[in-house]
Amino acid sequence: MKIKKVIASVLLIAFTLIFSIGYTKYRGLEYFFSPQAPQHLVDEQTNIIATWTSEDDANYKLEFKNDGTCIEYYGSLVTDTFNYNISNTTPQCGISVLVDQEQETSYLQLVNSDGSTYCYEINGVGELLSLTKVGTAELSIFFK
């Protein structure tokens, strides 16, 4: 009787696994059990890779690199280095934010070496980068 239960359990697990793999491939998902990032986030992660100059102060620049680092410059001096992430999750920096797939909300999070974290809502990334600091109405605009 025990052997029948073990065999039934193994068959059930195997059937579930086979069904899941088949369904995943049918749906065209790239990764098994891994959600695909929304297209607007993929586009923003690609478009942010550049050096951006502040509209308010031409000496202030942010350089976003492919490896997930962001270098902050004032003039030719490096003033800080961050790891960055673009997401559409809440909370951001401990503040509850709007997450809406239809409005394509997205957020930029910068974390420096001492653990300080800065969060911004991304208003747009193209020929200009428009950011609003989370929790404030502080708008920053940068040009490529």
N, C-alpha and C positions, 0 to 999 in steps of 0.2 A: 504494500500500500504506500509506503514511504517513497519507494522508487518511482511509482506512478506520479506522485505529487512533484517530485524533483524533475522528472521528464516533462510534465505539463508546464512547470514554471520555466524551464529552459526553453521550451518551444514557444511559450508566450513572449518571453524576452526576445528571442530570435525574431519572431514575427513582428514585434513592435519595432525593433531595430531596422529590419528590412523595409517595413512600411515607411518608417521615418526617412530613411535614406532615399527611397524611391520618391516620396512626396517632395522632399527637399530638392532633388534634382528636377522633378517635374515643375516646380515653382521657379526654377532658374536661380536659386540662391547660390552665391559663390561659396559660402562656408557653412558647414554642418553645425547647427545650433548657434550660429553667430548672426545677429541682426545686421542687415546692410545699412550703412549710413545713408541718410537722406541726401539726394543729389545736391541740394543747395549747400550742405556742409562740405561735401567733396569739392564743389566749385570754389567755395571760400577758402578752403585749405590750400587749393592750388593757386588761387589769385592773390593770396596774401604774401606769397613768396616774392619779396622785392625789398628795396630800400625806400622808405616813406619819409618825406620831409613835412614837418608841421606847417600848417597854413599860418599859424600865429608867430612862429619863430623859425626862420630858415636854418638856424644852427642845430635845432632839435630834430633828430632822426631816429627812426626805428628800422632795423634790418631783420626781416624774418627769413630764416633759412629752412631748407628742406629737412634738416635733422631735428626740427622741433625747438630750436633755440631762437631767441630774439635778442639782438644786441642794441642797446640804447646808446646813442652818441649825443654829445653836445660839441659842436664843431668837429674836430677830428679826435676828440677824447672819448674813450669808452667810459660811460658813467655807470652802467649796470648791464648784467646779462641775465636773461630769464629763460625758463622753459615755458613754452606756450602750448595751449590746447584750445581747440574750437569745438564747442558742443552745443546741444540744445536741451540741457538738463537744468533742473532746479534742485536745490538752491545754488546760487552763485555767490561766493564770499559770504555765506551764511544768510543771504537775503533771498527770500522767495521771489522768483521771477516768472514771467509768462513764458510758457513753452507751448507753441502752437505750430503744428506742421503746415497748416493752410497759410499762415502768415509768414512761414519760413523764418521763425525766430532763431537767432544764434548768438552765442556768447564767446568772447575771447577771455581766457584766463592766463595771466602772467604770474609766474612764481620765480622769485630770485633765490640766490644761494642761501640767504639767511631765513628762507621760508615765508617771507612776506608775499602775500597774494593780492593781485589787483584784477578786478573783473570789469568787463565792458560788454555792453550790448553792441553787436555789429549792425550798423544801419545800412552799410553797403561796402562792397569791395569791388573795385573796377579800376578806373583811372584815378579814383580817389578812395581813400579809406576813411569811413565815418564811424566814430565810436562814441558811445555815451557811457560814462562811468556808472556802474550799477549802484542804485541807491541815491543817485543825484541826477541833476539835469545837465551835468558838465559834458559838453560836446567837444570832441577833438576831431579835426579834419586834417588829413595828410594827403600829399600828392606823390605820385611815383617819380 
